[in-house]
Amino acid sequence: MRRMSCGRSSMADGNCSFCGKAASQVFRIISSNGAKICNECVGRCADMIADEYRKVAKDVQFPEKGDDET
């Protein structure tokens, strides 16, 4: 498995590829494959994914208890 570099970045490490904030404006920047993402954008992405899961989960029909018994 490929390791991603992770840690507190300096200004020399540039800006978040998503929001454009400098490393000095955020807690952490993660860099991989030429893209950089700050902790704030990671949080926004996690919220969006969680919202999608909640939407899908409410549409899932779970079998009634005992329906799988023959």
Secondary structure, DSSP 4 states (H G I P E B T S, - for coil): -PPPEEEPPPGGG-B-TTT--BGGGSS-EEEETTEEEEHHHHHHHHHHHHHHHHHHHHHPPPPPTTTT--
